[in-house]
Amino acid sequence: MDRTHEQADEILFHGVSFSYESGAQTLLADVDLHLPRGWTGVVGPNGAGKTTLLRLATGELQPLSGTVQTGGALYCQQRTDSAPRDLDRLLSDLDGEALELRGRLGLGDDWLDRWDTLSHGERKRAQIGVALWQQPAILAVDEPTNHLDRLARGMLFAALKQYRGVGLLVSHDRDLLDRLCRQCAFVEPPEVRLRPGGYTRGTEQDAVEQETAQRNREQAKREVKRLEREAVQRRVEAERSDARRSKKNLGKDNDARFKRNLARLSGKDGQAGRLLRQMDGRVEKARQHQEKIRVKKKRDLGIWMAGERSKRDVLLRRPAGQVPLGEGRRLQYPDLAMQPADRVALTGPNGGGKSTLLRALVESLTLPEERVTYVPQEITAARSQQVLGQARELPPAERGKLMTVVSCLGSDPGRLLESELPSPGEVRKLLLAFGIARVPHFIVMDEPTNHLDLPSIECLEQALADCPCGLLLVSHDERFLRKLTERRWQVTSSGGDTVLSVVERWDE
């Protein structure tokens, strides 16, 4: 793609509806949006359609109905499996802007040659760097802070802040959304609601709107009941009026027939029927008004990790050694051991070898495979489809239990099972659900909060806090780690190599 300095003023959605061929549910329906220059946050639960909205906005998908006015767009996806196209051109560009961008994001000249050995955080910075270097009129970025340590997040924010086109940002990073975005699009299938400001301001407005809607709906419900009671009374009156007007049982009483016919002509007894018909109309209008007041359905969130404490003396034991990181680099580590109830955080900078060490530790475990729940940092598209296929093939009862966990983590099970490719967040939920079903003795998770929406992170945090089994976590979310672990293994750089040290307490 050629670089362009042309800037777009806006993206316009007009009556846009969309659903996937394999899905029975409509993902978006009659959506109207005005997305001006500057950053717009896109937020919502996993599987709600955030990525779909980005792909529609950039022209990667076409709506089933309605139109999307866009152009000159570039989409930066969540996955970092492959090196971005034009990375070689960025790394070889000697223009001042390219040099400044590479310095701002800390991109290495040899990153393309050793892509397979880069950490996912380094890959993400390279991906964003190529996108910004191309200067597209419209830039859609999906979860840019996944995998990034604190230093890298600061570098990314500074780079994104320089962008002057129309930007769309999907993220669960509340701080990034609040600092960068002028408005947020809340995806609530089949609707999308725009609210001014960042995530915090938008959720505050959402809470006010929901409270108002709930109050209005309750008021409308009371009005329907009041009108229904009045309609019953009028129906009784109308039936009495009909009885008075009936000519039955009058025999040959011509005087009574004359009076009854006179009442019909004057319309006095027919007034009750007309009032009943008017009341029935008012009841129907009140019911329609009640139905139009949308109140967001609250999903019951929260899961229980059905883990057990192993009866073994040791969960993990690894004698001192080293693991290769590529390009002659190594991660050196001391004797490592974990007992059945230990909770350990593995921390350190991007590229330090945390994920490489974690994989080596998992491969050397002697626990039964079914007693270990391992969720890697990144899950390829092919593996994601495989996991979804396994869920679909389960017997109905087992699939139902699995989908209950997914639902309690905030995703729609029906929409997930119908999807062609589950989102990275939904795949992590599926892997976690499979792990829970096995009643693990040891849970190992690499960046567990990556790709998860905020309510899901809170659910996962609470579930892991209550689980009795051993826990080994890699994460850049220090608040998350402090709540769940007692000690940490810290990776630090030492020249070209990195070194792992055991820290007994967080405050050391």
C-alpha positions in Angstrom: 0.0 0.0 0.0 1.3 3.4 -0.9 1.7 6.1 1.7 -0.9 8.9 1.6 -1.2 12.2 3.3 -4.8 12.6 2.2 -7.1 13.0 5.2 -10.8 11.9 5.5 -13.2 14.1 7.4 -15.6 11.4 8.6 -17.1 7.9 8.3 -20.8 7.7 7.8 -23.1 4.7 8.5 -26.6 5.0 7.0 -29.1 2.3 8.1 -26.4 -0.4 8.2 -27.5 -4.0 9.0 -25.1 -7.0 9.1 -25.1 -10.6 10.0 -22.8 -13.5 9.1 -24.1 -16.2 6.8 -23.7 -18.9 9.5 -25.5 -16.8 12.1 -29.2 -16.7 12.7 -29.0 -13.6 14.8 -28.6 -10.1 13.4 -25.4 -8.6 14.7 -26.2 -5.0 13.6 -29.5 -3.5 12.6 -30.3 -0.1 11.0 -27.2 1.5 12.5 -26.6 5.2 11.8 -23.2 6.6 12.9 -21.1 9.8 12.3 -17.5 9.2 13.1 -15.5 12.4 12.7 -11.8 13.1 12.6 -10.0 12.1 15.8 -10.2 8.9 17.9 -13.5 7.1 18.5 -13.4 4.3 21.0 -15.3 1.1 20.3 -16.3 -0.8 23.4 -18.6 -3.7 24.3 -18.4 -7.3 25.5 -16.5 -10.1 23.6 -18.5 -11.2 20.6 -20.7 -8.2 20.5 -19.4 -7.1 17.0 -16.7 -4.6 17.7 -14.3 -6.1 15.2 -17.1 -6.4 12.7 -17.8 -2.7 13.1 -14.2 -1.9 12.4 -14.1 -4.1 9.3 -17.3 -2.4 8.0 -15.8 1.0 8.6 -12.7 0.1 6.7 -14.5 -1.6 3.8 -13.2 -5.1 4.6 -16.9 -6.2 5.0 -20.0 -5.0 3.1 -23.3 -4.4 4.9 -26.3 -6.5 4.1 -28.3 -3.3 3.8 -27.5 0.4 4.2 -24.3 2.1 3.2 -20.9 3.0 4.8 -19.2 6.1 3.5 -15.5 5.4 3.9 -12.2 5.4 2.0 -8.4 5.3 2.3 -8.8 3.0 5.3 -6.4 0.6 7.0 -7.3 -2.0 9.6 -4.9 -3.2 12.3 -6.1 -6.5 13.5 -5.7 -8.1 16.9 -3.6 -11.0 15.8 0.2 -10.7 15.3 0.9 -14.1 13.8 2.6 -12.7 10.7 4.8 -9.7 10.1 2.9 -6.7 8.7 3.3 -6.0 5.0 5.7 -3.1 4.4 7.6 -3.6 7.6 10.8 -3.9 5.5 10.1 -0.6 3.9 9.5 1.1 7.2 12.7 -0.3 8.7 14.8 0.8 5.6 13.2 4.2 5.2 15.7 7.0 6.0 13.1 9.8 5.9 13.0 11.9 9.1 9.4 10.9 9.9 10.2 7.2 9.6 13.2 7.5 11.8 11.3 9.5 14.4 8.4 6.9 14.4 10.8 3.9 14.7 12.5 5.7 17.7 9.2 6.6 19.3 8.1 2.9 19.2 11.5 1.4 19.8 11.5 -0.7 16.6 14.7 -2.7 16.0 16.3 -2.7 12.5 16.5 -6.5 12.6 12.9 -7.2 13.7 11.7 -8.5 10.3 14.5 -11.0 10.2 13.8 -12.4 13.6 10.0 -11.9 13.7 9.4 -15.5 15.0 11.6 -14.7 18.1 9.9 -11.3 18.9 7.6 -11.1 21.8 4.0 -10.4 21.0 4.4 -6.9 22.5 7.2 -6.2 20.1 5.2 -7.5 17.2 2.3 -5.3 18.2 4.5 -2.2 18.2 5.8 -3.1 14.8 2.3 -3.6 13.5 1.1 -0.2 14.8 4.3 1.4 13.5 3.7 0.3 9.9 0.1 1.4 10.1 1.0 4.9 11.3 3.9 5.2 8.9 1.5 4.7 6.0 -0.6 7.6 7.2 -4.0 6.3 6.1 -7.0 8.6 6.0 -8.8 6.2 8.2 -7.1 3.9 10.8 -8.9 1.2 12.7 -6.8 -0.4 15.5 -8.0 -3.5 17.4 -6.7 -4.0 20.9 -3.3 -2.2 20.5 -2.2 -2.5 24.1 -2.4 -6.2 24.4 1.0 -7.7 25.4 2.6 -4.3 26.1 4.4 -3.5 29.3 4.1 -0.1 31.0 7.0 1.5 29.0 5.6 0.3 25.7 2.1 1.5 26.5 3.5 5.0 27.0 5.3 4.8 23.7 2.2 3.6 21.9 0.0 6.4 23.4 2.4 9.0 22.3 2.5 7.6 18.7 -1.3 7.2 18.4 -1.8 10.8 19.8 0.1 12.1 16.7 -2.4 10.6 14.3 -4.6 13.2 12.6 -7.0 11.2 10.6 -10.3 9.4 11.5 -9.3 6.8 14.1 -11.3 3.9 15.5 -9.9 2.1 18.6 -11.1 -1.2 20.1 -9.6 -1.6 23.6 -10.2 -2.8 27.1 -7.6 -0.4 28.3 -9.7 2.2 30.2 -6.9 4.7 30.6 -6.1 4.7 26.9 -9.7 5.2 25.9 -10.1 8.0 28.4 -6.9 9.8 27.4 -7.2 9.4 23.6 -10.9 9.3 22.6 -13.3 12.2 22.0 -16.3 9.8 21.8 -17.1 6.1 22.3 -19.3 3.8 20.3 -20.9 1.3 22.6 -21.8 -1.9 20.7 -25.0 -3.4 22.1 -26.3 -5.8 19.5 -28.2 -5.0 17.3 -27.6 -1.3 18.1 -24.5 1.0 18.4 -24.8 4.0 20.7 -22.4 7.0 20.4 -21.6 8.8 23.6 -19.2 11.8 24.1 -15.9 11.5 25.9 -13.8 8.4 26.8 -14.9 5.1 28.4 -15.4 6.4 31.9 -17.7 9.3 30.9 -19.5 7.1 28.4 -20.2 4.4 31.0 -21.4 7.0 33.5 -23.9 8.3 30.8 -24.9 4.7 30.0 -25.7 4.1 33.7 -27.9 7.2 33.8 -29.6 6.2 30.6 -30.3 2.7 31.9 -31.6 4.0 35.2 -33.9 6.4 33.4 -35.1 3.7 31.0 -35.8 1.4 33.9 -37.8 4.0 35.7 -39.7 5.0 32.5 -40.5 1.3 31.8 -41.8 0.7 35.3 -43.9 3.8 35.0 -45.2 2.6 31.6 -45.9 -0.8 33.1 -48.0 0.7 35.9 -49.9 2.8 33.3 -50.7 -0.3 31.3 -52.1 -2.1 34.4 -54.2 1.0 35.3 -55.7 1.2 31.9 -56.3 -2.6 31.8 -58.2 -2.3 35.1 -60.3 0.6 33.7 -60.9 -1.4 30.5 -62.3 -4.3 32.6 -64.7 -1.9 34.4 -65.8 -0.5 31.1 -66.3 -3.9 29.6 -68.6 -4.8 32.6 -70.5 -1.6 32.0 -70.8 -2.3 28.3 -72.1 -5.8 29.0 -74.7 -4.4 31.3 -75.7 -1.9 28.7 -76.0 -4.6 26.1 -78.2 -6.6 28.5 -80.4 -3.6 29.0 -80.7 -3.1 25.2 -81.5 -6.8 24.5 -85.0 -7.6 23.4 -84.8 -11.1 24.7 -87.3 -12.1 27.4 -89.5 -9.0 26.6 -92.3 -11.1 25.3 -95.1 -9.0 23.8 -94.4 -6.0 26.0 -94.6 -3.4 23.1 -94.1 -0.5 25.5 -90.7 -1.9 26.7 -89.7 -2.6 23.0 -90.5 1.0 22.1 -88.4 2.4 25.0 -85.5 0.1 24.1 -85.6 1.2 20.4 -85.8 4.8 21.5 -82.6 4.4 23.6 -80.8 2.9 20.6 -81.8 5.8 18.4 -80.7 8.4 21.0 -77.3 6.5 21.5 -77.4 6.7 25.3 -76.9 2.9 25.9 -74.3 2.7 23.0 -72.0 5.2 24.7 -70.6 2.4 27.0 -69.5 0.4 23.9 -67.8 3.3 22.3 -66.0 4.2 25.5 -64.8 0.5 25.7 -63.4 0.6 22.2 -61.6 3.9 23.0 -60.2 2.3 26.1 -59.0 -0.8 24.2 -57.1 1.5 21.9 -55.5 3.4 24.8 -54.4 0.1 26.3 -52.8 -1.0 23.1 -50.9 2.3 22.6 -49.7 2.0 26.2 -48.4 -1.5 25.6 -46.6 -0.4 22.5 -45.0 2.5 24.4 -43.8 0.1 27.1 -42.3 -2.2 24.5 -40.4 0.7 22.9 -38.6 1.5 26.1 -35.4 -0.7 25.8 -33.8 -1.8 29.0 -30.4 -3.6 28.6 -30.6 -7.1 29.8 -28.2 -7.8 32.6 -26.3 -11.0 32.2 -25.5 -12.9 35.4 -21.7 -12.8 35.6 -19.3 -14.8 37.7 -17.8 -18.3 37.5 -16.5 -20.8 40.0 -13.2 -22.4 39.2 -13.7 -26.1 40.1 -10.0 -26.7 40.9 -8.5 -29.0 43.4 -5.3 -28.9 45.4 -2.9 -31.6 44.2 -1.8 -34.2 46.7 1.7 -34.1 45.3 4.4 -32.4 47.3 5.6 -30.4 44.3 3.7 -29.1 41.3 6.7 -27.9 39.4 10.4 -28.3 39.7 13.1 -27.0 37.3 16.8 -27.0 38.0 18.8 -23.9 37.2 19.5 -23.5 33.5 18.7 -21.4 30.5 16.4 -21.2 27.5 17.4 -19.8 24.1 15.5 -16.7 22.9 17.0 -16.5 19.4 19.8 -14.5 17.8 22.2 -15.9 20.4 20.2 -14.5 23.3 19.4 -16.5 26.4 17.2 -16.4 29.5 19.1 -17.6 32.6 17.1 -18.8 35.6 17.8 -20.3 39.0 16.3 -23.4 40.6 12.5 -23.1 40.3 9.8 -24.9 42.3 6.1 -24.6 43.1 4.1 -26.4 45.8 0.4 -27.3 45.3 -1.0 -24.1 46.8 1.7 -21.7 45.5 0.6 -18.6 43.5 3.4 -17.1 41.4 3.6 -14.1 39.0 6.1 -14.1 36.2 6.9 -10.5 35.3 9.3 -8.5 33.2 9.6 -6.4 30.0 8.5 -7.2 26.5 11.1 -9.4 24.8 12.5 -10.7 28.1 11.5 -14.4 27.3 8.6 -14.8 29.8 6.4 -16.7 27.3 9.3 -18.8 26.1 10.1 -19.9 29.7 6.5 -20.5 30.5 6.2 -22.9 27.5 9.3 -24.7 28.6 7.9 -25.1 32.1 4.6 -26.4 30.9 6.3 -28.9 28.6 8.4 -30.3 31.5 5.5 -30.8 33.9 4.9 -34.3 35.2 1.3 -33.7 36.2 -1.4 -35.6 34.3 -2.3 -33.5 31.2 -6.0 -33.3 32.1 -5.1 -31.7 35.5 -3.3 -28.7 33.9 -5.1 -25.7 32.4 -2.8 -23.8 30.1 -4.0 -20.7 28.3 -1.2 -19.3 26.0 -0.6 -15.6 25.2 -1.8 -15.8 21.6 -4.1 -18.4 19.9 -3.9 -18.7 16.1 -6.9 -18.4 13.9 -6.6 -22.1 13.0 -6.4 -23.2 16.6 -9.4 -20.9 17.4 -11.5 -22.7 14.8 -10.4 -26.0 16.2 -11.4 -25.1 19.8 -14.8 -23.9 18.5 -15.2 -27.1 16.6 -14.5 -29.2 19.7 -17.2 -27.2 21.6 -19.8 -27.8 18.8 -19.1 -31.5 18.8 -19.6 -32.1 22.5 -22.8 -33.9 23.6 -25.6 -31.5 24.4 -25.3 -31.8 28.2 -21.5 -31.2 28.2 -21.8 -28.4 25.6 -24.5 -26.8 27.8 -22.2 -26.7 30.8 -19.3 -25.3 28.7 -21.6 -22.5 27.3 -22.8 -21.7 30.8 -19.3 -20.7 31.7 -19.0 -18.7 28.5 -22.3 -16.9 29.4 -21.2 -16.2 32.9 -18.0 -14.6 31.5 -20.3 -12.1 29.5 -20.5 -13.6 26.0 -23.5 -14.8 24.1 -23.2 -18.6 23.7 -25.6 -18.7 20.7 -23.7 -16.0 18.8 -20.4 -17.7 19.6 -21.5 -21.1 18.3 -22.8 -19.5 15.1 -19.6 -17.5 14.4 -17.2 -18.4 11.6 -14.1 -17.4 13.7 -14.4 -16.6 17.4 -12.8 -13.5 18.6 -9.5 -13.9 20.6 -11.4 -13.0 23.8 -14.1 -15.7 23.2 -11.4 -18.3 22.4 -9.8 -17.6 25.8 -13.1 -18.0 27.5 -13.7 -21.4 25.7 -10.2 -22.6 26.7 -10.9 -21.5 30.3 -14.3 -23.3 30.2 -12.6 -26.5 29.0 -10.1 -26.2 31.8 -12.7 -25.7 34.5 -14.4 -28.9 33.3 -11.2 -30.9 33.9 -11.0 -29.7 37.6 -7.4 -28.6 37.3 -4.6 -28.9 39.9 -2.5 -26.3 38.2 -3.5 -23.2 36.1 -0.9 -21.5 33.9 -2.0 -18.4 32.0 0.0 -16.1 29.8 -1.4 -12.6 29.7 -4.9 -13.8 30.8 -6.5 -10.4 30.6 -5.5 -9.8 27.0 -8.5 -9.6 24.6 -11.0 -9.9 27.5 -13.7 -7.2 28.1 -13.7 -5.5 31.5 -16.6 -7.4 33.1 -14.9 -10.7 32.1 -11.6 -9.6 33.7 -13.4 -8.9 36.9 -15.1 -12.3 36.8 -11.8 -14.1 36.0 -10.1 -12.3 38.8 -12.7 -13.4 41.4 -12.8 -17.0 40.1 -9.0 -17.3 40.3 -9.0 -15.8 43.8 -11.3 -18.5 45.1 -9.7 -21.4 43.3 -7.6 -23.7 45.6 -5.2 -25.0 43.0 -1.7 -23.8 42.1 -1.4 -20.7 39.9 1.3 -19.3 37.6 0.5 -16.1 35.8 2.3 -13.9 33.3 0.8 -10.4 33.0 1.6 -6.7 32.7 -1.5 -5.9 34.7 0.1 -5.4 38.1 -3.2 -4.8 39.9 -4.5 -8.1 38.7 -1.3 -9.9 39.7 -1.2 -8.4 43.2 -4.7 -9.6 44.0 -3.9 -13.2 42.9 -0.3 -14.0 43.7 2.0 -14.0 46.8 5.4 -14.0 45.1 7.0 -13.4 41.7 9.7 -14.4 39.4 11.2 -11.2 37.9 12.9 -11.1 34.5 15.5 -8.3 34.1 17.9 -7.5 31.2 21.6 -8.0 31.7 23.5 -7.0 28.5 22.2 -9.1 25.6 20.8 -11.8 27.9 18.0 -11.7 30.5 18.1 -13.1 34.0 15.3 -14.5 36.1 15.3 -13.8 39.9 13.0 -15.1 42.5 11.3 -12.4 44.6 9.6 -13.7 47.7 7.3 -10.8 48.3 5.7 -8.2 46.0 7.2 -5.2 47.8 10.8 -6.4 47.5 
